[in-house]
Amino acid sequence: MHFIVSGLDTQGSKSSDFVESISYDALLQKLERDDVIPLNIIEIPAFISPLIPSGGTKISPNEVIEVMENLHLVIKSGLPLHQGIIDLAQDSENKRLKNMLFQIADDISRGKSLSLAFEPYKHVVGVMILNLIKIGEETGQLETTLKRGASFLRRTVSLKKKAKSALIYPSFAFSAVMGAMLVWMIYVLPQMTELFEQMNMDLPPLTIFIMDLSDFLSNYIGYLLGGIILFVILFKVAQKKYQVVRWHIDKYLLKTPVLKTVISSFNIAFISEYLRLAVVSGVPLYEALDTLNKNINNELYKKALQDATRDISKGSQLSSAFSQTKMFSTFTIRMMSVGEASGTLDSQLAIVSEHYYEKVDYFADNIGKIIEPVVLIFVGGFMILVIAGLMGPMYDLVSGV
C-alpha cells in the first residue's frame, strides 16, 4: 500500500512524501518511529500504486540470506528476538529492508510469533522460508531451521547465477555475430557490388540474391529494427500474460541443444535441494511439493510437480510419482527410490542436488568452448555464401581487364 503523507519533523519543518506500508496502522507506527507528526494522510488507489517509486532499493536475495543468518545468531546467543531485529534494522542501509525489520520487531513486541510477523513479507523471503520458521517455532528448533533456510537460499542464489551466466553467453555471442554480419552487409558489401553494376556485368543468381539482400537491409534496416523491437515487446507481454505462451517457449527451450541441459539441470538441482530441506525440516512432502510448485518458473516442470503432487496425495511414493512425469532423469528417480527404501531420502536428494549443481557449474564455466564450434560454423557458412557469390564475378571482371 502507498500513501501520501504530509507531516512535521522534529525541527518543525513540513514535508510531503510517498510512503509504502503494509497497512494504515503500520504506517502510523512507522511515522511515530521516525518522529514525524502526520498532518494529512491520503491512501493511493491500488491501480496507481505500481507507478509510485518506492523508497529504497529492492530487497535482494543476499540481504534475505543475511537476515536469516543473523536471526539464527540472535537466537543462538540468547539475545531477545525483538531487540535483535531492531539492531538488524538499525544496521541496514536499505530503507525498504529497514522498514520491514522495524515492522516485524513491532509485531513481535505486540505478541505475534516470528512467522506471523513475517507473513506480510512472504513475497520477500519466500513461502518455503516462512514454512520453515513456522515449523521451527512448533518444534522448538527455530535456530536450526533458520540456519537451514539461509543455507538453502545461498545455494539456490548461487545456482541461479550460474544458470543465468550459462544462458546469457550464447545469446550475447550470437547477437554479436549477427550485428557484425549486418554491418558487413549494409556498409561493406554495397561498395563491392556497386562496381559490378557500373561494369554492366551478367551476374549469377547467387550474386544477384546477395546484392538484393544487401539493398533491402540498407534501405529498410530502420523499419526492420523497429519491427524486431515491437515484436520483442509484444512477445514479452504475451509471455507474462498467457500461460500457453510460456508453455510453448519452455517446451522449445527444452529441445534446444546445450540450453536443454542447463535448464533441466538447474530445475532438477533446485527441486532436489528444496525437497531435501523439506525432509530434514519435517515438512510433509505433499505440502513441500505444493509450495515448490509456486516457486518454479518453468511451465513444464510446474506441470510435472502438479502431477506428482496429485499422485502422492493418492498414496504413490515420491520416486514413482516423479517417474510418471517423464521430466526427471533415471539417475534422479533411482536415487530417490534408494533413499525411500533405506530411509535416507534427504541424503540421496543431497547427492542429486550436488550432481546437477556441478553440471550447471560446468556449463557456466565452459559454455564458450561448447558453443564456439557452432558460432564458427555459422560464421563460416555465411562467409562461404558471400565468397561464392562474389568470387565468380570478381574473376570475370579481372579477366576482362
Steps between C-alpha positions, in 0.01 A plus 500: 500500500615855424403822674557872453605628840529862603662550839734688728845375599682564829625835367147616424556484124202399289548242226298271272612164368388166358521232768466123454347292782316171539207667684374828643591395854850403391533841334415677826757288685763588239425874527520480879832318476634765260379784728263633234171661604244424225285791384326330209506142367352404162493135388592456135267266300641154436503539119726807530736354762722310249586835338628649826878488551571306818744629757819301519629235268341160456578246771747261340525125565843557656347741751234241587778243554681743729181558703442125543861440605492789746169386649655157550789662688262719704308196622819301557648779712191528716441866412128595510360457148331841500821680591705294253272593210512869599880482495489343153264774379722777632804349326322467164573754226203387289204721595243242393671221697536732801125574497418131465717402798364780719145389420585137584656614829185702581276200430713275722486756782121485471499125557513358148719202416793542261317313223189721532720809501666381177167402338440839325849471349480145366546640148843621618630201697311228313226258605746223576697712749174608664400134537839420653455775756157362592638148538795629704261671740281189530792262560718731707774489234468853364876556518566191287228568243619859451852374433368241255292765328801729459708213357220410258464859380875538455517180296206589277624857442836362392326245277288769332805717435684208342200409283453860384866541413485177300193619307609861446826419321343320198251785456779757511722302263236456232381862535857623448547278194168611349591865564835458326331332202245780470777763499683306230186461286390863538829691476769277345323287239326791317840650413600176331174438316489861375800417280312213336208728417730763345660237277155378389600137555280192472481370855411150626179452707691462828676834452173671407338356815783630722482845338121517539529393863762767562281767334199394704693520827650837406161652415282344767731435796316765708161339437650157560648599837176673597304186412738284703467730804119500469498121466719460811269728703185316388674169559594598857145619572350177364754292693411673826123489444431164335596167652472322163769729354737424788428129458601495133810715566618268777422197285709639214791590730501149646557367146786738420850346524712625791218718635288196584783357713547825692127553558422141600806480727407824672141395562588153625769640731260763635217250555731245667651760733153630588366152578810413701447806716134405546587144603765596759274773638196276536283665234250247353589413139154590374525846654858543379407411142205738508726782621774404255253517211446869576875569489578336164493720189534231233148400394591140409657433839212683668256261330720204597490606865123541486464146364743363761310677780175342379655151488655536848164609639367166372772305681781474244863522606707802399719304257198341332316830470804673349560209264151539352565862402781404255678825593765359733808298414542130579778593741266729696224238521745226601653708780155591632397136494813396691438775755141392555599135540786571741348791691771739377294709260657825616853368433407370155332829409817680609702280261259577214509871575880505515531300177284741298641806674844394376355450152367855489830621640690315226286648223530850646880471495530328160205630298736701279693191395178306445333746262818621330478234221137596437591868467793416270278283278238777487753770410686269262180411316415867458847584367498204259163620365631853447831390349327255264273780384778754448806305388355400162409854390829634640692242294304592186565868567878448540513276190320766297752761602 
